[in-house]
Amino acid sequence: MIFSPDAYASGTAPTVSWAAIAAQIAAVLADVHRVDIVHRDIKPSNVMVTEGGLVKVLDFGIAILRGASALPRLTQVDRTVGTPPYMSPEQCLGQPVAAASDIYSLGCLLCELLTGDQPFFGSESMPLRAHHLQTPPPPVRGRRAGVPAEIDALVTSMLAKDAAARPAASAVYDALLPFALSLPAVNSAGAEDQDRDPTRPFRRPLLAVPTRPAATAADQALLTDAEAKLLLGNVEALLQAEHPAEAINLLEDAAGRAPDAAYALELRRALAAALLYAGEYTRAATLFDAVGSDYRRYLPAADPLVLECAYHAGHAYAETGRPDRALPQLRYYVQNADPGQDGDEAEKVIESRFLIAQMAAASGDPDGAAAELRALRPLLVDAFGMKSTQVRNLDKQVRRLRAPG
């Protein structure tokens, strides 16, 4: 898919319209990021241009496996997913990986597509990881004259060290679209296979958002008490049968139709749980946050419903790379939970404290993260043993925090 450096040196490099490849990848990422799927390994070998010019993004297997969290876990040691030349700074540090990490990897790929070279190369004096963490992104126009300034600026923004500064996938698509449409992508470098011109699919929109049919008047009728109970029972059965999409549809259709405020709150909590089960972390986090806030108005801080909402909201916010929203929820949970009541609660508190350290590191507070991990270590030793995977992983995280950037 990527042309060799010799093609660029000999003047047979692809036209700028080959950015249509990156635009199509961005379209795919925009769709999957909406439902909080992160690929985590965007690279040339995971991209294929088919006949007709349609780009396919391969190897989503790890990304969509249920439970394949983007968060580092206490039971994981040296299991970072990614390919070094295309890994984001947060991947290099073993920090939570969210949608912005895919954008960084796509920026590396786009730089290589336009210039024939990856953005960074490691050496004995400076390893590749250090470049990803420290070295400013190289200007694309410095490697290939004639690249539009807008694309140069886009690549620079995609390769920002701060994940929050990178554009969303839909913004990358919008920025590349005019160039994908400006002229045919096939030139002397690709004339032997014109059927794979990646500009051809742009005759049809790649970012169409599915719409739901409008609700009828009958759909808006209030549920009876019996119907509400039956609905919640059906939702539980669907989740147990691993059909979260159907459960979500039922609950969304019932939104606003609860017979009273208590059922309305219960339906919203059930919807948040179904969204979390389906891996739609962004929506789940926001809903658990709102429902937990409502519960706190009339329930004590240690009530199981209040704690459940804080726990799930914190973990879901963390999955989407939002330490600013995750930390208050996680700290609330840890401060009010009673780890002595059962083993499951104790394990959840430990996991949440480990995640607090991860979120502190992701928000630019490595000292706070290290302090949390050091305080957590004796608890892990008591619970799992000095030589356990959990302790080894914690020690690995501390070493990473101490390592020079």
C-alpha positions as CSV (number, residue, x, y, z in Angstrom):
1,M,0.0,0.0,0.0
2,I,2.8,2.4,0.9
3,F,5.2,3.4,-2.0
4,S,8.9,2.8,-1.5
5,P,11.3,5.7,-0.8
6,D,12.8,5.0,-4.3
7,A,9.5,6.0,-5.9
8,Y,9.6,9.4,-4.2
9,A,13.3,9.9,-5.1
10,S,12.6,9.1,-8.7
11,G,9.7,11.4,-9.1
12,T,7.1,8.6,-9.4
13,A,5.5,9.2,-6.0
14,P,1.7,9.0,-5.7
15,T,-0.2,12.3,-6.1
16,V,-1.5,14.0,-3.0
17,S,-4.9,12.6,-3.9
18,W,-3.6,9.3,-2.5
19,A,-4.5,10.9,0.8
20,A,-7.9,9.4,-0.1
21,I,-6.5,6.2,1.5
22,A,-6.1,8.0,4.8
23,A,-9.5,9.7,4.4
24,Q,-11.1,6.3,4.0
25,I,-9.3,5.0,7.1
26,A,-10.5,8.1,9.0
27,A,-14.1,7.3,7.9
28,V,-13.8,3.8,9.3
29,L,-12.3,5.1,12.5
30,A,-15.0,7.8,12.9
31,D,-17.7,5.1,12.8
32,V,-16.0,2.7,15.2
33,H,-14.9,5.4,17.6
34,R,-18.5,6.4,17.9
35,V,-19.1,3.1,19.7
36,D,-15.8,3.3,21.6
37,I,-13.9,0.6,19.6
38,V,-10.2,1.5,19.4
39,H,-8.2,-0.4,16.8
40,R,-4.8,0.2,18.5
41,D,-2.7,-1.1,15.6
42,I,-3.2,1.1,12.5
43,K,-0.3,0.5,10.2
44,P,0.2,-0.2,6.4
45,S,0.0,-4.0,6.7
46,N,-3.4,-3.6,8.3
47,V,-4.8,-1.7,5.4
48,M,-5.8,-3.1,2.0
49,V,-6.9,-1.3,-1.2
50,T,-9.4,-3.5,-3.0
51,E,-10.7,-3.4,-6.6
52,G,-12.8,-0.3,-7.0
53,G,-10.5,1.7,-4.7
54,L,-12.3,0.8,-1.5
55,V,-9.9,0.7,1.5
56,K,-10.4,-2.0,4.1
57,V,-9.0,-1.7,7.6
58,L,-7.9,-5.2,8.8
59,D,-7.3,-6.9,12.1
60,F,-10.1,-5.5,14.2
61,G,-10.1,-8.8,16.1
62,I,-8.4,-7.7,19.3
63,A,-10.1,-4.4,19.3
64,I,-13.7,-5.8,19.3
65,L,-13.2,-8.8,21.6
66,R,-15.5,-8.3,24.6
67,G,-13.3,-7.5,27.6
68,A,-10.3,-6.4,25.5
69,S,-10.0,-3.2,27.4
70,A,-7.9,-0.2,26.3
71,L,-6.8,0.1,29.9
72,P,-3.7,-1.4,31.5
73,R,-4.7,-4.0,34.0
74,L,-3.1,-5.4,37.1
75,T,-2.9,-8.8,35.6
76,Q,-1.2,-7.7,32.4
77,V,2.6,-7.5,32.1
78,D,4.3,-6.5,28.8
79,R,1.1,-6.9,26.8
80,T,1.1,-3.5,25.0
81,V,-0.8,-3.8,21.7
82,G,0.7,-1.9,18.8
83,T,3.6,-1.7,16.3
84,P,6.6,0.5,17.4
85,P,6.9,2.8,14.3
86,Y,3.2,3.7,14.6
87,M,2.7,3.6,18.4
88,S,1.3,6.7,20.1
89,P,3.2,8.2,23.1
90,E,0.5,6.9,25.5
91,Q,1.0,3.3,24.1
92,C,4.7,3.6,24.6
93,L,4.1,4.6,28.2
94,G,1.6,1.8,28.8
95,Q,-1.1,4.4,29.6
96,P,-4.8,4.1,28.7
97,V,-5.4,3.9,24.9
98,A,-8.3,5.8,23.4
99,A,-9.5,7.0,20.0
100,A,-6.7,9.6,19.9
101,S,-4.1,6.8,19.7
102,D,-5.6,5.6,16.4
103,I,-5.3,9.2,15.1
104,Y,-1.6,9.3,16.0
105,S,-1.0,6.0,14.2
106,L,-2.9,7.2,11.2
107,G,-0.7,10.3,11.2
108,C,2.4,8.1,11.0
109,L,0.8,6.2,8.1
110,L,-0.2,9.4,6.3
111,C,3.3,10.8,6.7
112,E,4.7,7.6,5.2
113,L,2.2,7.7,2.4
114,L,3.1,11.2,1.4
115,T,6.9,11.0,1.8
116,G,7.9,7.3,1.6
117,D,9.3,7.4,5.2
118,Q,7.9,6.8,8.7
119,P,8.1,10.0,10.9
120,F,10.7,8.6,13.2
121,F,13.5,6.0,13.1
122,G,15.3,4.7,16.2
123,S,19.1,4.6,16.8
124,E,21.5,3.6,19.5
125,S,21.7,7.1,20.7
126,M,17.9,7.6,20.7
127,P,15.5,4.7,20.6
128,L,12.2,4.9,18.6
129,R,10.2,5.1,21.8
130,A,12.0,8.3,22.8
131,H,11.2,9.9,19.5
132,H,7.5,9.2,19.9
133,L,7.7,10.8,23.4
134,Q,10.0,13.7,22.8
135,T,10.8,14.5,19.1
136,P,8.5,17.1,17.4
137,P,6.9,15.6,14.3
138,P,8.9,16.3,11.1
139,P,7.3,18.7,8.6
140,V,6.0,16.7,5.7
141,R,6.8,19.6,3.4
142,G,10.4,19.3,4.5
143,R,10.6,15.8,3.0
144,R,8.5,16.3,0.0
145,A,8.0,19.7,-1.7
146,G,4.6,20.4,-3.1
147,V,2.6,18.9,-0.2
148,P,-0.2,21.4,0.6
149,A,0.4,23.4,3.8
150,E,-3.0,22.3,5.0
151,I,-2.0,18.6,4.9
152,D,1.3,19.4,6.5
153,A,-0.5,21.1,9.4
154,L,-2.9,18.2,9.6
155,V,-0.2,15.6,10.0
156,T,1.5,17.7,12.6
157,S,-1.7,17.9,14.6
158,M,-2.3,14.2,14.3
159,L,1.2,13.5,15.7
160,A,0.7,15.8,18.7
161,K,2.3,14.4,21.9
162,D,-0.8,15.4,23.9
163,A,-3.6,13.1,22.9
164,A,-6.2,15.8,23.7
165,A,-4.6,18.0,21.0
166,R,-5.2,15.6,18.2
167,P,-8.2,16.0,15.8
168,A,-11.1,13.5,15.8
169,A,-11.3,11.0,13.0
170,S,-14.2,12.9,11.4
171,A,-12.1,16.1,11.4
172,V,-9.3,14.2,9.6
173,Y,-11.8,13.0,7.1
174,D,-13.1,16.5,6.5
175,A,-9.6,17.9,6.1
176,L,-8.5,15.3,3.6
177,L,-11.7,15.1,1.5
178,P,-11.0,18.1,-0.7
179,F,-7.7,16.6,-1.7
180,A,-9.2,13.2,-2.3
181,L,-11.6,14.8,-4.7
182,S,-9.2,17.2,-6.4
183,L,-7.8,14.8,-9.2
184,P,-7.4,11.1,-9.9
185,A,-5.0,9.4,-7.6
186,V,-3.5,7.1,-10.2
187,N,-0.3,8.3,-11.9
188,S,2.8,6.6,-13.3
189,A,3.4,5.0,-9.9
190,G,0.1,3.1,-10.0
191,A,-1.0,3.1,-13.7
192,E,-0.7,-0.7,-13.8
193,D,-3.7,-1.1,-11.4
194,Q,-6.2,1.7,-12.0
195,D,-9.0,-0.3,-10.5
196,R,-7.4,0.4,-7.1
197,D,-7.7,4.2,-7.4
198,P,-8.7,5.1,-3.8
199,T,-10.5,8.3,-4.9
200,R,-13.2,6.3,-6.7
201,P,-15.3,5.6,-3.6
202,F,-15.7,9.3,-2.9
203,R,-18.7,9.4,-5.3
204,R,-20.7,8.2,-2.3
205,P,-20.4,9.6,1.3
206,L,-18.3,7.5,3.7
207,L,-19.6,9.1,6.9
208,A,-23.4,8.6,6.6
209,V,-24.8,8.3,10.1
210,P,-27.7,5.8,10.5
211,T,-30.9,7.3,11.6
212,R,-33.7,5.8,13.7
213,P,-37.3,6.0,12.6
214,A,-39.5,8.6,14.3
215,A,-41.5,7.3,17.3
216,T,-45.2,7.0,16.8
217,A,-47.8,8.3,19.3
218,A,-48.4,4.7,20.6
219,D,-44.7,4.4,21.3
220,Q,-44.9,7.4,23.6
221,A,-47.6,6.0,25.8
222,L,-46.5,5.7,29.5
223,L,-45.6,2.1,30.6
224,T,-47.8,0.6,33.2
225,D,-46.1,-0.7,36.4
226,A,-46.4,-4.3,35.1
227,E,-45.0,-3.4,31.7
228,A,-42.0,-1.7,33.3
229,K,-41.3,-4.7,35.4
230,L,-41.6,-7.0,32.4
231,L,-39.3,-4.7,30.4
232,L,-36.6,-4.8,33.0
233,G,-36.9,-8.6,33.2
234,N,-36.6,-8.9,29.4
235,V,-33.5,-6.6,29.4
236,E,-31.9,-8.8,32.1
237,A,-32.6,-11.9,30.0
238,L,-31.2,-10.3,26.8
239,L,-28.0,-9.3,28.6
240,Q,-27.6,-12.8,30.1
241,A,-28.0,-14.2,26.6
242,E,-25.3,-11.7,25.3
243,H,-27.7,-9.7,23.2
244,P,-26.9,-6.1,24.5
245,A,-28.0,-4.4,21.3
246,E,-31.5,-5.7,21.7
247,A,-31.5,-4.7,25.3
248,I,-30.3,-1.2,24.4
249,N,-33.1,-0.8,21.8
250,L,-35.7,-1.8,24.3
251,L,-34.5,0.6,26.9
252,E,-34.1,3.5,24.4
253,D,-37.6,3.0,23.1
254,A,-38.9,3.1,26.7
255,A,-37.0,6.3,27.5
256,G,-39.4,8.9,28.9
257,R,-42.2,6.3,29.3
258,A,-41.6,5.2,32.9
259,P,-44.7,5.2,35.1
260,D,-42.9,7.2,37.9
261,A,-39.6,8.8,38.7
262,A,-38.2,5.8,40.5
263,Y,-38.8,3.6,37.4
264,A,-37.3,6.3,35.2
265,L,-34.1,6.2,37.2
266,E,-34.0,2.4,37.2
267,L,-34.5,2.3,33.4
268,R,-31.7,4.8,32.9
269,R,-29.4,2.8,35.1
270,A,-30.3,-0.4,33.2
271,L,-29.6,1.4,29.9
272,A,-26.2,2.6,31.2
273,A,-25.4,-1.1,32.2
274,A,-26.4,-2.3,28.8
275,L,-24.3,0.3,27.0
276,L,-21.3,-0.6,29.2
277,Y,-21.8,-4.3,28.4
278,A,-21.9,-3.4,24.7
279,G,-18.6,-1.5,25.1
280,E,-20.2,1.9,24.3
281,Y,-18.2,3.6,27.0
282,T,-18.8,7.2,26.1
283,R,-22.6,6.9,26.5
284,A,-22.3,4.6,29.4
285,A,-20.0,6.9,31.3
286,T,-22.2,10.0,30.8
287,L,-25.4,8.1,31.8
288,F,-23.9,6.4,34.9
289,D,-22.6,9.9,35.9
290,A,-26.0,11.5,35.6
291,V,-27.8,8.6,37.3
292,G,-25.4,8.5,40.1
293,S,-25.8,12.2,40.7
294,D,-29.6,11.7,40.9
295,Y,-29.2,8.8,43.3
296,R,-27.0,10.9,45.6
297,R,-29.8,13.3,46.1
298,Y,-31.6,10.9,48.4
299,L,-29.3,8.0,49.1
300,P,-26.2,7.9,51.4
301,A,-22.7,7.9,49.9
302,A,-22.1,4.3,50.7
303,D,-25.4,3.0,49.2
304,P,-24.7,0.2,46.7
305,L,-26.5,2.0,43.9
306,V,-24.5,5.2,44.4
307,L,-21.2,3.3,44.5
308,E,-22.1,1.2,41.5
309,C,-22.7,4.3,39.4
310,A,-19.5,5.9,40.5
311,Y,-17.5,2.8,39.9
312,H,-18.8,2.2,36.4
313,A,-18.7,5.9,35.4
314,G,-15.1,6.1,36.5
315,H,-14.0,3.0,34.6
316,A,-16.0,4.0,31.5
317,Y,-14.6,7.5,31.5
318,A,-11.1,6.0,31.8
319,E,-11.8,3.7,28.8
320,T,-12.5,6.7,26.7
321,G,-9.3,8.6,27.8
322,R,-11.1,11.1,30.1
323,P,-9.0,11.3,33.3
324,D,-10.6,14.7,34.1
325,R,-14.0,12.9,34.4
326,A,-12.7,9.5,35.6
327,L,-10.7,10.7,38.6
328,P,-13.6,12.3,40.6
329,Q,-15.8,9.2,40.1
330,L,-13.0,6.7,41.0
331,R,-12.0,8.7,44.1
332,Y,-15.6,8.9,45.2
333,Y,-16.0,5.2,44.9
334,V,-12.7,4.4,46.7
335,Q,-13.4,6.8,49.5
336,N,-16.9,5.4,50.2
337,A,-16.6,1.7,49.4
338,D,-16.1,-0.8,52.2
339,P,-13.5,-3.3,50.9
340,G,-13.9,-5.4,54.1
341,Q,-17.4,-6.5,53.3
342,D,-16.5,-9.1,50.7
343,G,-13.7,-10.1,48.4
344,D,-15.3,-8.8,45.3
345,E,-15.5,-5.3,46.7
346,A,-11.9,-5.4,47.9
347,E,-10.8,-6.4,44.4
348,K,-12.8,-3.6,42.8
349,V,-11.2,-1.1,45.2
350,I,-7.7,-2.3,44.4
351,E,-8.4,-2.2,40.6
352,S,-9.9,1.3,41.0
353,R,-6.9,2.6,42.9
354,F,-4.6,1.2,40.2
355,L,-6.7,3.0,37.6
356,I,-6.5,6.2,39.6
357,A,-2.7,6.0,39.3
358,Q,-3.1,5.4,35.5
359,M,-5.4,8.4,35.2
360,A,-3.1,10.6,37.3
361,A,-0.2,9.7,34.9
362,A,-2.4,10.4,31.9
363,S,-3.4,13.8,33.2
364,G,0.3,14.8,33.7
365,D,0.8,14.0,37.3
366,P,3.4,11.2,37.4
367,D,4.4,12.0,41.0
368,G,0.8,11.5,42.2
369,A,0.6,8.3,40.1
370,A,3.7,6.9,41.6
371,A,2.6,7.8,45.2
372,E,-0.7,6.0,44.6
373,L,1.1,2.9,43.3
374,R,3.5,2.8,46.2
375,A,0.6,3.0,48.6
376,L,-1.2,0.3,46.8
377,R,1.7,-2.1,46.7
378,P,1.5,-3.5,50.3
379,L,-2.2,-4.3,49.6
380,L,-1.3,-6.3,46.5
381,V,1.4,-8.2,48.3
382,D,-1.1,-9.1,51.1
383,A,-3.8,-10.1,48.6
384,F,-1.8,-11.8,45.9
385,G,1.8,-12.5,47.1
386,M,5.1,-10.8,46.5
387,K,5.8,-12.7,43.2
388,S,2.3,-12.3,41.8
389,T,1.5,-10.9,38.3
390,Q,-0.3,-8.0,40.0
391,V,2.7,-6.9,41.9
392,R,5.0,-7.4,38.9
393,N,2.7,-5.2,36.8
394,L,2.6,-2.5,39.4
395,D,6.4,-2.5,39.7
396,K,6.6,-2.2,35.9
397,Q,4.3,0.8,36.0
398,V,6.4,2.5,38.6
399,R,9.5,2.0,36.6
400,R,7.9,3.5,33.6
401,L,6.9,6.6,35.6
402,R,10.5,7.0,36.8
403,A,12.0,6.5,33.4
404,P,13.1,9.7,31.6
405,G,10.5,10.8,29.0
